Amino acid sequence: MFSRFSPILNHINQKDFQFVYEPSEDSFLLCEGIEKNINFIKEEIKPTICLEIGTGTGFVTCFVNKLFEENKVSCFYITTDINHKAAKIANETFKLNCVEPKETIITDLIEGFESRLKNSIDLLLFNPPYVPTDPSEKIGIDPLDQNSLLSSSWAGGKNGMEVTQIVLDKLDFLLSPNGCCFIVALEENQPEIIAKNLFFKGFRTAVVKKKEIEDEKLYILKIYRK
């Protein structure tokens, strides 16, 4: 992806991507979906706090920061990642691109500080581990397995929804009254069922971008209160 909002990533080498998710088509599509909705974000959400869960290299938050700066949107950024190697790289990305925060919180989703976020997140960004995997496969990070650092970024369990569903269930608690969530989903995640379930919880869901890449159909969902 080439955009004037794309962050500088020349501090990252190919060896790093053995352990950290490399920005790819899903990352780029998420950024495109956010950029497409900049007027909605600026005029309806008026964000002051943005949370990205699973920031990886920090690509998306840096992109959003540059997009917001051009559109005169002032925002405070919170980023988390379960992968300590990703957090280190993200922090370097933020420093190189002059983005706050300088420190990514190393945690599983928002564990440990969730109670402080009650109805305070104006913009939530999440490119989850959405790939369906066998229920017997471990999700998350195994301290004894270095390979799990990377697999934690894509292995999503049954229907690829095990991690995504945890975050969706927290939206009512996390989002501010005008808050909005942009999230990546795969066809196998059943976006229409996601939308139906969220509707009964008081949310509207719109597909703002979609793209077919080889055998995958990717969707960017915009989720906001009715």
GROMACS elastic network, one bead per residue, 0.5 to 0.9 nm:
[ bonds ]
;  ai    aj funct       b0    kb
    1     6     6  0.76623   500
    1    24     6  0.82861   500
    1    25     6  0.80318   500
    1    28     6  0.62324   500
    2     5     6  0.82135   500
    2     6     6  0.64133   500
    3     6     6  0.51350   500
    3     7     6  0.88066   500
    3    63     6  0.89538   500
    4     7     6  0.83454   500
    4    63     6  0.89396   500
    4    66     6  0.84330   500
    4    67     6  0.87417   500
    5    62     6  0.80213   500
    5    63     6  0.52125   500
    5    64     6  0.76269   500
    5    65     6  0.83046   500
    5    66     6  0.53490   500
    5    67     6  0.59053   500
    6     9     6  0.89270   500
    6    59     6  0.76056   500
    6    60     6  0.85776   500
    6    62     6  0.75020   500
    6    63     6  0.53472   500
    6    64     6  0.89527   500
    6    66     6  0.79056   500
    7    58     6  0.88015   500
    7    59     6  0.63643   500
    7    60     6  0.85340   500
    7    62     6  0.58446   500
    7    63     6  0.59340   500
    7    66     6  0.80738   500
    7    93     6  0.78382   500
    7    94     6  0.89256   500
    7    96     6  0.86900   500
    7    97     6  0.64475   500
    8    11     6  0.80613   500
    8    59     6  0.86458   500
    8    62     6  0.88950   500
    8    93     6  0.72772   500
    8    96     6  0.71120   500
    8    97     6  0.64953   500
    9    12     6  0.58495   500
    9    13     6  0.88498   500
    9    57     6  0.83975   500
    9    59     6  0.80657   500
    9    93     6  0.65181   500
    9    96     6  0.82292   500
    9    97     6  0.88109   500
   10    13     6  0.74406   500
   10    93     6  0.89853   500
   11    89     6  0.83499   500
   11    92     6  0.77229   500
   11    93     6  0.76602   500
   11    96     6  0.84879   500
   12    15     6  0.82235   500
   12    16     6  0.64138   500
   12    17     6  0.82020   500
   12    57     6  0.85955   500
   12    89     6  0.74403   500
   12    93     6  0.87148   500
   13    16     6  0.55309   500
   13    17     6  0.72211   500
   14    17     6  0.53101   500
   14    18     6  0.73417   500
   14    22     6  0.88996   500
   15    18     6  0.56190   500
   15    19     6  0.79560   500
   16    19     6  0.58379   500
   16    20     6  0.61039   500
   16    21     6  0.87363   500
   16    22     6  0.86791   500
   16    85     6  0.83771   500
   16    86     6  0.87995   500
   16    89     6  0.85933   500
   17    21     6  0.59651   500
   17    22     6  0.57867   500
   17   150     6  0.79870   500
   18    21     6  0.79127   500
   18    22     6  0.89241   500
   18   147     6  0.79449   500
   18   149     6  0.85587   500
   18   150     6  0.67884   500
   19    83     6  0.84827   500
   19    85     6  0.70809   500
   19    86     6  0.76838   500
   19   146     6  0.74430   500
   19   147     6  0.69025   500
   19   148     6  0.80900   500
   19   149     6  0.53617   500
   19   151     6  0.84223   500
   20    56     6  0.64266   500
   20    57     6  0.71920   500
   20    83     6  0.77686   500
   20    85     6  0.68394   500
   20    86     6  0.54593   500
   20    89     6  0.85368   500
   20   149     6  0.68190   500
   20   150     6  0.53700   500
   20   151     6  0.89663   500
   20   153     6  0.79175   500
   21    24     6  0.83680   500
   21    56     6  0.60482   500
   21    57     6  0.72283   500
   21    86     6  0.79061   500
   21   149     6  0.88460   500
   21   150     6  0.60754   500
   21   151     6  0.85651   500
   21   153     6  0.63672   500
   21   154     6  0.83879   500
   22    27     6  0.88758   500
   22    56     6  0.78203   500
   22    57     6  0.72480   500
   23    26     6  0.76961   500
   23    27     6  0.55234   500
   23    28     6  0.72778   500
   23    56     6  0.82073   500
   23    57     6  0.74226   500
   23    59     6  0.68671   500
   23    60     6  0.85657   500
   24    27     6  0.52751   500
   24    28     6  0.62452   500
   24    29     6  0.86200   500
   25    28     6  0.50553   500
   25    29     6  0.59685   500
   25    30     6  0.85106   500
   25   211     6  0.88944   500
   25   213     6  0.81109   500
   25   218     6  0.88077   500
   26    29     6  0.50824   500
   26    30     6  0.61574   500
   26    31     6  0.86750   500
   26   127     6  0.74710   500
   26   184     6  0.69582   500
   26   185     6  0.88787   500
   26   211     6  0.89721   500
   26   218     6  0.69982   500
   26   219     6  0.84900   500
   26   220     6  0.85878   500
   27    30     6  0.52139   500
   27    31     6  0.64073   500
   27    32     6  0.87624   500
   27    59     6  0.78538   500
   27    60     6  0.67896   500
   27   127     6  0.70342   500
   27   184     6  0.83699   500
   28    31     6  0.50883   500
   28    32     6  0.61809   500
   28    33     6  0.86279   500
   28    60     6  0.80580   500
   29    33     6  0.60983   500
   29    34     6  0.86204   500
   29   184     6  0.83527   500
   29   209     6  0.69485   500
   29   210     6  0.76557   500
   29   211     6  0.78402   500
   29   218     6  0.82471   500
   29   219     6  0.81402   500
   29   220     6  0.70832   500
   30    33     6  0.50957   500
   30    34     6  0.63103   500
   30    35     6  0.86526   500
   30    60     6  0.77947   500
   30   125     6  0.85468   500
   30   126     6  0.86974   500
   30   127     6  0.76579   500
   30   182     6  0.74078   500
   30   183     6  0.73036   500
   30   184     6  0.66135   500
   30   209     6  0.79162   500
   30   219     6  0.85451   500
   30   220     6  0.60282   500
   30   221     6  0.88838   500
   31    34     6  0.51476   500
   31    35     6  0.61209   500
   31    36     6  0.85223   500
   31    60     6  0.63603   500
   31    63     6  0.70048   500
   31    64     6  0.72984   500
   32    35     6  0.50467   500
   32    36     6  0.60023   500
   32    37     6  0.86246   500
   32   209     6  0.75695   500
   33    36     6  0.51040   500
   33    37     6  0.64129   500
   33    38     6  0.88548   500
   33   182     6  0.79720   500
   33   207     6  0.89980   500
   33   208     6  0.57779   500
   33   209     6  0.55809   500
   33   210     6  0.88659   500
   33   220     6  0.64349   500
   33   221     6  0.84307   500
   33   222     6  0.84890   500
   34    37     6  0.51587   500
   34    38     6  0.62592   500
   34    41     6  0.82831   500
   34    64     6  0.77022   500
   34   182     6  0.73520   500
   34   208     6  0.85040   500
   34   220     6  0.89574   500
   34   222     6  0.88727   500
   35    38     6  0.51302   500
   35    39     6  0.86011   500
   35    64     6  0.79691   500
   35    67     6  0.71852   500
   36    39     6  0.79076   500
   36    40     6  0.87873   500
   36   208     6  0.78474   500
   36   209     6  0.86661   500
   37    40     6  0.52320   500
   37    41     6  0.61286   500
   37    42     6  0.85497   500
   37   208     6  0.80599   500
   38    42     6  0.59093   500
   38    43     6  0.84021   500
   38    67     6  0.82276   500
   38    68     6  0.81332   500
   38    71     6  0.80768   500
   39    42     6  0.50239   500
   39    43     6  0.58223   500
   39    44     6  0.78731   500
   39    71     6  0.89347   500
   40    43     6  0.53447   500
   40    44     6  0.52914   500
   40    45     6  0.68600   500
   40    46     6  0.86447   500
   41    44     6  0.56115   500
   41    46     6  0.60642   500
   41    47     6  0.71090   500
   41   123     6  0.84270   500
   41   180     6  0.83976   500
   42    45     6  0.60975   500
   42    47     6  0.72719   500
   42    68     6  0.85432   500
   42    71     6  0.78767   500
   42    72     6  0.86326   500
   42    73     6  0.67162   500
   43    46     6  0.58656   500
   44    47     6  0.87263   500
   44   178     6  0.71740   500
   45    48     6  0.89094   500
   45   122     6  0.66230   500
   45   123     6  0.78351   500
   45   177     6  0.89569   500
   45   178     6  0.53430   500
   45   179     6  0.60947   500
   45   180     6  0.72335   500
   46    73     6  0.75459   500
   46    74     6  0.88243   500
   46   122     6  0.77026   500
   46   178     6  0.81864   500
   46   179     6  0.88882   500
   47    50     6  0.69829   500
   47    73     6  0.74701   500
   47    74     6  0.75380   500
   47    75     6  0.62451   500
   47    76     6  0.86798   500
   47   121     6  0.81820   500
   47   122     6  0.50348   500
   47   123     6  0.63546   500
   47   178     6  0.86395   500
   47   179     6  0.77934   500
   48    73     6  0.81220   500
   48    74     6  0.63117   500
   48    76     6  0.58960   500
   48    77     6  0.85171   500
   48   121     6  0.81944   500
   48   122     6  0.65664   500
   48   123     6  0.83045   500
   49    74     6  0.88768   500
   49    75     6  0.54838   500
   49    77     6  0.60140   500
   49    78     6  0.75713   500
   49   120     6  0.72048   500
   49   121     6  0.55521   500
   49   122     6  0.54984   500
   49   123     6  0.65849   500
   49   124     6  0.87210   500
   50    61     6  0.86436   500
   50    75     6  0.66233   500
   50    76     6  0.61183   500
   50    78     6  0.61612   500
   50    79     6  0.84064   500
   50   121     6  0.61112   500
   50   122     6  0.60147   500
   50   124     6  0.58589   500
   50   125     6  0.76590   500
   51    61     6  0.86580   500
   51    76     6  0.85767   500
   51    77     6  0.59498   500
   51    79     6  0.57713   500
   51    80     6  0.80677   500
   51   121     6  0.66214   500
   51   122     6  0.81197   500
   51   123     6  0.62965   500
   51   125     6  0.62061   500
   51   126     6  0.85770   500
   52    55     6  0.58334   500
   52    58     6  0.89219   500
   52    60     6  0.81915   500
   52    61     6  0.68789   500
   52    77     6  0.77577   500
   52    78     6  0.63720   500
   52    80     6  0.65488   500
   52    81     6  0.88609   500
   52   123     6  0.83438   500
   52   124     6  0.58320   500
   52   126     6  0.58815   500
   52   127     6  0.86047   500
   53    56     6  0.88827   500
   53    78     6  0.84111   500
   53    79     6  0.59687   500
   53    80     6  0.51099   500
   53    81     6  0.64525   500
   53   108     6  0.89179   500
   53   109     6  0.58378   500
   53   110     6  0.74141   500
   53   124     6  0.76802   500
   53   125     6  0.64235   500
   53   126     6  0.53683   500
   53   127     6  0.76760   500
   53   128     6  0.81033   500
   54    58     6  0.87956   500
   54    79     6  0.72384   500
   54    80     6  0.54436   500
   54    82     6  0.70012   500
   54    83     6  0.83935   500
   54    86     6  0.87929   500
   54   108     6  0.85571   500
   54   109     6  0.68450   500
   54   125     6  0.87912   500
   54   126     6  0.67184   500
   54   127     6  0.70205   500
   54   128     6  0.71377   500
   54   153     6  0.77503   500
   55    58     6  0.50293   500
   55    59     6  0.74105   500
   55    60     6  0.71923   500
   55    61     6  0.73150   500
   55    79     6  0.60087   500
   55    80     6  0.60254   500
   55    81     6  0.58515   500
   55    86     6  0.77207   500
   55    87     6  0.77168   500
   55    90     6  0.71604   500
   55   104     6  0.81757   500
   55   125     6  0.87668   500
   55   126     6  0.79463   500
   55   127     6  0.81076   500
   56    59     6  0.74434   500
   56    60     6  0.87673   500
   56    80     6  0.85114   500
   56    81     6  0.66241   500
   56    83     6  0.78928   500
   56    85     6  0.87739   500
   56    86     6  0.50294   500
   56    87     6  0.68181   500
   56    89     6  0.78262   500
   56    90     6  0.64059   500
   56   153     6  0.80701   500
   57    60     6  0.82556   500
   57    86     6  0.58416   500
   57    87     6  0.74004   500
   57    88     6  0.85059   500
   57    89     6  0.56717   500
   57    91     6  0.82383   500
   57    92     6  0.86999   500
   57    93     6  0.68750   500
   58    61     6  0.56112   500
   58    62     6  0.61520   500
   58    63     6  0.86033   500
   58    79     6  0.81464   500
   58    86     6  0.83134   500
   58    87     6  0.82552   500
   58    89     6  0.76469   500
   58    91     6  0.74980   500
   58    92     6  0.87422   500
   58    93     6  0.61641   500
   58    94     6  0.68966   500
   58   104     6  0.89392   500
   59    62     6  0.53256   500
   59    63     6  0.61269   500
   59    64     6  0.86937   500
   59    90     6  0.77966   500
   59    93     6  0.76250   500
   59    94     6  0.88288   500
   60    63     6  0.50250   500
   60    64     6  0.61320   500
   60    65     6  0.85393   500
   60   125     6  0.83530   500
   61    64     6  0.50626   500
   61    65     6  0.60659   500
   61    66     6  0.87049   500
   61    77     6  0.76464   500
   61    78     6  0.89770   500
   61    79     6  0.79627   500
   61    94     6  0.85382   500
   61    99     6  0.84728   500
   61   125     6  0.83795   500
   62    65     6  0.50250   500
   62    66     6  0.63265   500
   62    67     6  0.85994   500
   62    93     6  0.77959   500
   62    94     6  0.67224   500
   62    97     6  0.70000   500
   62    98     6  0.86794   500
   62    99     6  0.65873   500
   63    66     6  0.53266   500
   63    67     6  0.61876   500
   63    68     6  0.85907   500
   64    68     6  0.59382   500
   64    69     6  0.84399   500
   65    68     6  0.51129   500
   65    69     6  0.60647   500
   65    70     6  0.87282   500
   65    73     6  0.86624   500
   65    74     6  0.86522   500
   65    75     6  0.78894   500
   65    77     6  0.84987   500
   65    99     6  0.69899   500
   65   100     6  0.88628   500
   66    69     6  0.50904   500
   66    70     6  0.63968   500
   66    71     6  0.87204   500
   66    97     6  0.89092   500
   66    99     6  0.87137   500
   67    70     6  0.54350   500
   67    71     6  0.64309   500
   67    72     6  0.87228   500
   67    73     6  0.84759   500
   68    72     6  0.58803   500
   68    74     6  0.68886   500
   68    75     6  0.79061   500
   69    72     6  0.50087   500
   69    73     6  0.58720   500
   69    74     6  0.70105   500
   70    73     6  0.77471   500
   71    74     6  0.89625   500
   76   100     6  0.71415   500
   76   101     6  0.76421   500
   77    99     6  0.84517   500
   77   100     6  0.63155   500
   77   101     6  0.59253   500
   78   100     6  0.83455   500
   78   101     6  0.64985   500
   78   103     6  0.86631   500
   78   104     6  0.72886   500
   78   105     6  0.79696   500
   79    87     6  0.87474   500
   79    90     6  0.89005   500
   79   101     6  0.76399   500
   79   103     6  0.79214   500
   79   104     6  0.51339   500
   79   105     6  0.62418   500
   79   106     6  0.88148   500
   80    83     6  0.89803   500
   80    87     6  0.74523   500
   80   103     6  0.89858   500
   80   104     6  0.53177   500
   80   106     6  0.57823   500
   80   107     6  0.63128   500
   80   108     6  0.78338   500
   80   109     6  0.65606   500
   80   110     6  0.70036   500
   81    84     6  0.71805   500
   81    86     6  0.68786   500
   81    87     6  0.60422   500
   81   104     6  0.70076   500
   81   105     6  0.64704   500
   81   106     6  0.51802   500
   81   107     6  0.57670   500
   81   108     6  0.66514   500
   81   109     6  0.67085   500
   81   110     6  0.87189   500
   82    86     6  0.80817   500
   82    87     6  0.79304   500
   82   105     6  0.83182   500
   82   106     6  0.53251   500
   82   109     6  0.69262   500
   82   140     6  0.78866   500
   82   141     6  0.75244   500
   82   149     6  0.84246   500
   82   152     6  0.82651   500
   83    86     6  0.52425   500
   83    87     6  0.63267   500
   83    88     6  0.88522   500
   83   106     6  0.68184   500
   83   107     6  0.79463   500
   83   108     6  0.86321   500
   83   141     6  0.75558   500
   83   149     6  0.58817   500
   83   150     6  0.82031   500
   83   152     6  0.80510   500
   83   153     6  0.87125   500
   84    87     6  0.50017   500
   84    88     6  0.63045   500
   84    89     6  0.87615   500
   84   106     6  0.61363   500
   84   107     6  0.87109   500
   84   149     6  0.84347   500
   85    88     6  0.52185   500
   85    89     6  0.63957   500
   85    90     6  0.86224   500
   85   149     6  0.80076   500
   86    89     6  0.51528   500
   86    90     6  0.59699   500
   86    91     6  0.85213   500
   86   104     6  0.89151   500
   86   149     6  0.85825   500
   87    90     6  0.50328   500
   87    91     6  0.61176   500
   87    92     6  0.86763   500
   87   103     6  0.76992   500
   87   104     6  0.54044   500
   87   105     6  0.72554   500
   87   106     6  0.65205   500
   88    91     6  0.52342   500
   88    92     6  0.64748   500
   88    93     6  0.87770   500
   88   103     6  0.82154   500
   88   104     6  0.76464   500
   89    92     6  0.50865   500
   89    93     6  0.62019   500
   89    94     6  0.87182   500
   90    94     6  0.61652   500
   90    95     6  0.85857   500
   90   102     6  0.85962   500
   90   103     6  0.81308   500
   90   104     6  0.69510   500
   91    94     6  0.51301   500
   91    95     6  0.62404   500
   91    96     6  0.86156   500
   91   101     6  0.79203   500
   91   102     6  0.54756   500
   91   103     6  0.54912   500
   91   104     6  0.62088   500
   92    95     6  0.50940   500
   92    96     6  0.60674   500
   92    97     6  0.85309   500
   92   102     6  0.79432   500
   92   103     6  0.89778   500
   93    96     6  0.51405   500
   93    97     6  0.60928   500
   93    98     6  0.83662   500
   93    99     6  0.82057   500
   93   102     6  0.89383   500
   94    97     6  0.51666   500
   94    98     6  0.57479   500
   94   100     6  0.65611   500
   94   101     6  0.70972   500
   94   102     6  0.60449   500
   94   103     6  0.84139   500
   95    98     6  0.50361   500
   95    99     6  0.61802   500
   95   100     6  0.78374   500
   95   101     6  0.86183   500
   95   102     6  0.62984   500
   96    99     6  0.78693   500
   98   102     6  0.87193   500
   99   102     6  0.70427   500
  100   103     6  0.80833   500
  101   104     6  0.71058   500
  105   110     6  0.85629   500
  106   109     6  0.87522   500
  107   110     6  0.62916   500
  107   111     6  0.59448   500
  107   112     6  0.75195   500
  108   111     6  0.55412   500
  108   112     6  0.86383   500
  108   140     6  0.82629   500
  109   163     6  0.88106   500
  109   166     6  0.89762   500
  109   167     6  0.79382   500
  110   113     6  0.61727   500
  110   114     6  0.54774   500
  111   114     6  0.59186   500
  112   115     6  0.79644   500
  113   116     6  0.56317   500
  113   117     6  0.72043   500
  114   117     6  0.54340   500
  114   118     6  0.72900   500
  114   174     6  0.81468   500
  115   118     6  0.59520   500
  116   120     6  0.83856   500
  117   120     6  0.53519   500
  117   121     6  0.67571   500
  117   173     6  0.80139   500
  117   174     6  0.59243   500
  117   175     6  0.84426   500
  118   121     6  0.77675   500
  118   172     6  0.88294   500
  118   173     6  0.54729   500
  118   174     6  0.50585   500
  118   175     6  0.73997   500
  118   176     6  0.79139   500
  119   122     6  0.82562   500
  119   171     6  0.87321   500
  119   172     6  0.74835   500
  119   173     6  0.56212   500
  119   177     6  0.70130   500
  119   179     6  0.82692   500
  120   173     6  0.87331   500
  120   174     6  0.62207   500
  120   175     6  0.59202   500
  120   177     6  0.84392   500
  120   179     6  0.81994   500
  121   124     6  0.65116   500
  121   174     6  0.57612   500
  121   176     6  0.53468   500
  121   179     6  0.62984   500
  121   180     6  0.81961   500
  122   174     6  0.86412   500
  122   175     6  0.59628   500
  122   176     6  0.54145   500
  122   177     6  0.80430   500
  122   178     6  0.66321   500
  122   180     6  0.61214   500
  122   181     6  0.82218   500
  123   175     6  0.75557   500
  123   176     6  0.85616   500
  123   179     6  0.57704   500
  123   180     6  0.51559   500
  123   181     6  0.57530   500
  123   182     6  0.77388   500
  124   171     6  0.89049   500
  124   174     6  0.86684   500
  124   175     6  0.77112   500
  124   179     6  0.78764   500
  124   180     6  0.63476   500
  124   182     6  0.63049   500
  124   183     6  0.81334   500
  125   180     6  0.88007   500
  125   181     6  0.59065   500
  125   182     6  0.51270   500
  125   183     6  0.60125   500
  125   184     6  0.88167   500
  126   164     6  0.86033   500
  126   167     6  0.87959   500
  126   181     6  0.77913   500
  126   182     6  0.64970   500
  126   184     6  0.66598   500
  127   130     6  0.80967   500
  127   153     6  0.86556   500
  127   164     6  0.89240   500
  127   182     6  0.85115   500
  127   183     6  0.57944   500
  127   184     6  0.50724   500
  127   185     6  0.79659   500
  128   131     6  0.89061   500
  128   153     6  0.69261   500
  128   154     6  0.70088   500
  128   155     6  0.89106   500
  128   156     6  0.78191   500
  128   161     6  0.88097   500
  128   163     6  0.69695   500
  128   164     6  0.60497   500
  128   183     6  0.75229   500
  128   184     6  0.66708   500
  128   185     6  0.78991   500
  129   132     6  0.87038   500
  129   151     6  0.83617   500
  129   152     6  0.67591   500
  129   155     6  0.51374   500
  129   157     6  0.85906   500
  129   160     6  0.70338   500
  129   161     6  0.80842   500
  129   162     6  0.86587   500
  129   163     6  0.68112   500
  129   164     6  0.73907   500
  130   133     6  0.89988   500
  130   153     6  0.84657   500
  130   154     6  0.58071   500
  130   155     6  0.63743   500
  130   157     6  0.79541   500
  130   159     6  0.79369   500
  130   161     6  0.61573   500
  130   162     6  0.83023   500
  130   163     6  0.78090   500
  130   164     6  0.71763   500
  130   184     6  0.79773   500
  130   185     6  0.65430   500
  130   186     6  0.65582   500
  130   188     6  0.86091   500
  130   189     6  0.71468   500
  131   154     6  0.56725   500
  131   155     6  0.52920   500
  131   156     6  0.50013   500
  131   157     6  0.72512   500
  131   158     6  0.87423   500
  131   159     6  0.74735   500
  131   161     6  0.81229   500
  131   186     6  0.75128   500
  131   188     6  0.80831   500
  131   189     6  0.82714   500
  132   135     6  0.88488   500
  132   154     6  0.87198   500
  132   155     6  0.66113   500
  132   156     6  0.52870   500
  132   157     6  0.51944   500
  132   158     6  0.55413   500
  132   161     6  0.74265   500
  132   188     6  0.74295   500
  132   189     6  0.79660   500
  133   136     6  0.82758   500
  133   137     6  0.67659   500
  133   139     6  0.89100   500
  133   155     6  0.60545   500
  133   156     6  0.60880   500
  133   158     6  0.60027   500
  133   159     6  0.73823   500
  133   160     6  0.65915   500
  134   137     6  0.54540   500
  134   138     6  0.87280   500
  134   157     6  0.60813   500
  134   158     6  0.65534   500
  135   138     6  0.76721   500
  135   139     6  0.88761   500
  135   157     6  0.55924   500
  135   158     6  0.58016   500
  136   157     6  0.84422   500
  137   155     6  0.85395   500
  137   157     6  0.73130   500
  138   141     6  0.80644   500
  138   142     6  0.80319   500
  138   148     6  0.87474   500
  138   152     6  0.89352   500
  138   155     6  0.84536   500
  138   157     6  0.80514   500
  139   142     6  0.84948   500
  139   148     6  0.83433   500
  139   151     6  0.80641   500
  139   152     6  0.62570   500
  139   155     6  0.62806   500
  139   156     6  0.68437   500
  139   157     6  0.66949   500
  139   162     6  0.85752   500
  139   163     6  0.84506   500
  140   148     6  0.69594   500
  140   149     6  0.79140   500
  140   151     6  0.76187   500
  140   153     6  0.79911   500
  140   155     6  0.78723   500
  140   156     6  0.89111   500
  140   163     6  0.89693   500
  141   144     6  0.86402   500
  141   145     6  0.76243   500
  141   146     6  0.83658   500
  141   147     6  0.86542   500
  141   148     6  0.51355   500
  141   149     6  0.58732   500
  141   150     6  0.86657   500
  141   151     6  0.80290   500
  141   152     6  0.59413   500
  142   145     6  0.52532   500
  142   146     6  0.75447   500
  142   147     6  0.85420   500
  142   148     6  0.59444   500
  142   149     6  0.78568   500
  143   146     6  0.71901   500
  143   148     6  0.81384   500
  143   149     6  0.87853   500
  144   148     6  0.86960   500
  145   148     6  0.56003   500
  145   149     6  0.77348   500
  146   149     6  0.56936   500
  146   150     6  0.80181   500
  147   150     6  0.58756   500
  147   151     6  0.64907   500
  147   152     6  0.87331   500
  148   152     6  0.56266   500
  148   153     6  0.86196   500
  149   152     6  0.56385   500
  149   153     6  0.74550   500
  150   153     6  0.56263   500
  150   154     6  0.75493   500
  151   154     6  0.54894   500
  151   155     6  0.56625   500
  152   155     6  0.57018   500
  152   156     6  0.81238   500
  153   156     6  0.84158   500
  154   160     6  0.86458   500
  155   160     6  0.70392   500
  155   163     6  0.89733   500
  156   159     6  0.72393   500
  156   161     6  0.56876   500
  156   162     6  0.57202   500
  156   163     6  0.61867   500
  156   164     6  0.77920   500
  157   161     6  0.64545   500
  157   162     6  0.55816   500
  157   163     6  0.78881   500
  158   161     6  0.61755   500
  158   162     6  0.63776   500
  159   162     6  0.75976   500
  159   188     6  0.61716   500
  159   189     6  0.55430   500
  159   190     6  0.81719   500
  160   163     6  0.77442   500
  160   164     6  0.77552   500
  160   185     6  0.89156   500
  160   186     6  0.81301   500
  160   188     6  0.72108   500
  160   189     6  0.58494   500
  161   164     6  0.50072   500
  161   165     6  0.55916   500
  161   166     6  0.84507   500
  161   189     6  0.61082   500
  162   165     6  0.55238   500
  162   166     6  0.67510   500
  163   166     6  0.53174   500
  163   167     6  0.68413   500
  163   168     6  0.89308   500
  164   167     6  0.53815   500
  164   168     6  0.62413   500
  164   169     6  0.86980   500
  164   183     6  0.88171   500
  164   185     6  0.87281   500
  165   169     6  0.60298   500
  165   170     6  0.86439   500
  165   194     6  0.88666   500
  166   169     6  0.53197   500
  166   170     6  0.66584   500
  167   170     6  0.51203   500
  167   171     6  0.65417   500
  168   171     6  0.53512   500
  168   172     6  0.83285   500
  168   194     6  0.87684   500
  168   198     6  0.80472   500
  169   172     6  0.73060   500
  169   173     6  0.83972   500
  169   198     6  0.88746   500
  170   173     6  0.53507   500
  170   174     6  0.60810   500
  170   175     6  0.84958   500
  171   174     6  0.50390   500
  171   175     6  0.56535   500
  171   180     6  0.89275   500
  171   181     6  0.80795   500
  172   175     6  0.58698   500
  172   176     6  0.83529   500
  172   201     6  0.80361   500
  172   202     6  0.84199   500
  172   203     6  0.87031   500
  172   225     6  0.85887   500
  173   176     6  0.83136   500
  174   179     6  0.85375   500
  175   178     6  0.75032   500
  175   180     6  0.67651   500
  175   181     6  0.80184   500
  175   224     6  0.85599   500
  175   225     6  0.87809   500
  176   180     6  0.80845   500
  177   180     6  0.89574   500
  177   225     6  0.73914   500
  178   224     6  0.74409   500
  178   225     6  0.70293   500
  179   223     6  0.87077   500
  179   224     6  0.63147   500
  179   225     6  0.73183   500
  180   222     6  0.68916   500
  180   223     6  0.55931   500
  180   225     6  0.74596   500
  181   221     6  0.78289   500
  181   222     6  0.57312   500
  181   223     6  0.50201   500
  181   224     6  0.65167   500
  182   220     6  0.66497   500
  182   221     6  0.55966   500
  182   223     6  0.64354   500
  183   219     6  0.82706   500
  183   220     6  0.57062   500
  183   221     6  0.53172   500
  183   222     6  0.67840   500
  183   223     6  0.80541   500
  184   218     6  0.71049   500
  184   219     6  0.58165   500
  184   221     6  0.63682   500
  185   188     6  0.81897   500
  185   189     6  0.61849   500
  185   190     6  0.80917   500
  185   191     6  0.67639   500
  185   217     6  0.85207   500
  185   218     6  0.59167   500
  185   219     6  0.50919   500
  185   220     6  0.62924   500
  185   221     6  0.71667   500
  186   189     6  0.51948   500
  186   190     6  0.72743   500
  186   191     6  0.74711   500
  186   216     6  0.70677   500
  186   217     6  0.57861   500
  186   219     6  0.60824   500
  186   220     6  0.88626   500
  187   190     6  0.55203   500
  187   191     6  0.66182   500
  187   216     6  0.72570   500
  187   217     6  0.53530   500
  187   218     6  0.64228   500
  187   219     6  0.73918   500
  188   191     6  0.80408   500
  188   216     6  0.87967   500
  188   217     6  0.83741   500
  189   192     6  0.88467   500
  189   193     6  0.83988   500
  189   194     6  0.79243   500
  190   193     6  0.54850   500
  190   194     6  0.64555   500
  190   195     6  0.88745   500
  191   195     6  0.61517   500
  191   196     6  0.85912   500
  191   207     6  0.86651   500
  191   219     6  0.78774   500
  191   221     6  0.80745   500
  192   195     6  0.50878   500
  192   196     6  0.61885   500
  192   197     6  0.86825   500
  192   205     6  0.89952   500
  193   197     6  0.60702   500
  193   198     6  0.84373   500
  194   197     6  0.53371   500
  194   198     6  0.61694   500
  194   199     6  0.86007   500
  194   205     6  0.83274   500
  195   198     6  0.51555   500
  195   199     6  0.60586   500
  195   200     6  0.89184   500
  195   203     6  0.81016   500
  195   204     6  0.70298   500
  195   205     6  0.53490   500
  195   206     6  0.79679   500
  195   221     6  0.88476   500
  195   223     6  0.83845   500
  196   199     6  0.51241   500
  196   200     6  0.67705   500
  196   204     6  0.87413   500
  196   205     6  0.84283   500
  197   200     6  0.55526   500
  197   201     6  0.68041   500
  197   203     6  0.87987   500
  198   202     6  0.64634   500
  198   203     6  0.52480   500
  198   204     6  0.68935   500
  198   205     6  0.74695   500
  198   223     6  0.83646   500
  199   202     6  0.52246   500
  199   204     6  0.56631   500
  199   205     6  0.75607   500
  199   225     6  0.89319   500
  199   226     6  0.82884   500
  200   203     6  0.72286   500
  201   225     6  0.89991   500
  202   224     6  0.85774   500
  202   225     6  0.59639   500
  202   226     6  0.58469   500
  203   223     6  0.64802   500
  203   224     6  0.54038   500
  203   226     6  0.52261   500
  204   222     6  0.80776   500
  204   223     6  0.56990   500
  204   224     6  0.54520   500
  204   225     6  0.59577   500
  204   226     6  0.56900   500
  205   221     6  0.63999   500
  205   222     6  0.55515   500
  205   224     6  0.66611   500
  205   225     6  0.88059   500
  206   220     6  0.83489   500
  206   221     6  0.56061   500
  206   222     6  0.51456   500
  206   223     6  0.66202   500
  206   224     6  0.88044   500
  207   210     6  0.71718   500
  207   219     6  0.65280   500
  207   220     6  0.57732   500
  207   222     6  0.63255   500
  207   223     6  0.89872   500
  208   219     6  0.76680   500
  208   220     6  0.57275   500
  208   221     6  0.60575   500
  208   222     6  0.65026   500
  209   218     6  0.82108   500
  209   219     6  0.58247   500
  209   220     6  0.51062   500
  209   221     6  0.75090   500
  210   217     6  0.71401   500
  210   218     6  0.54369   500
  210   220     6  0.62217   500
  210   221     6  0.89631   500
  211   216     6  0.82374   500
  211   217     6  0.57825   500
  211   218     6  0.52332   500
  211   219     6  0.66676   500
  212   215     6  0.71744   500
  212   216     6  0.56449   500
  212   218     6  0.61525   500
  212   219     6  0.88947   500
  213   216     6  0.51510   500
  213   217     6  0.62927   500
  213   218     6  0.75865   500
  214   217     6  0.82089   500
